[in-house]
Amino acid sequence: MKNLITVFMAGLMCVALGCRTIGPASLQQTHP
């Protein structure tokens, strides 16, 4: 479960920076 939180946090940070290279499909759908 800790891994999921870490990936989630990293995904949010990546989206904030504008790099959608890594992240769950849901994030990619929100930001195509």
C-alpha positions in Angstrom: 0.0 0.0 0.0 2.9 2.4 0.7 4.1 1.9 -2.8 0.7 3.0 -4.2 0.8 6.2 -2.1 4.4 6.9 -3.3 3.4 6.4 -7.0 0.3 8.6 -6.4 2.3 11.4 -4.9 4.9 11.1 -7.7 2.1 11.2 -10.3 0.6 14.3 -8.8 4.0 16.0 -8.8 4.7 14.9 -12.3 1.3 16.3 -13.5 2.1 19.6 -11.7 5.4 19.8 -13.5 3.6 19.0 -16.8 5.3 15.6 -17.5 2.7 13.0 -18.0 5.2 10.3 -18.8 4.4 8.3 -15.7 1.1 7.9 -14.0 -2.0 5.7 -13.8 -4.5 5.5 -16.7 -6.9 7.7 -14.8 -4.4 10.5 -14.6 -3.7 10.2 -18.3 -7.4 10.3 -19.0 -7.8 13.5 -17.0 -4.8 15.0 -18.8 -4.7 13.5 -22.3 
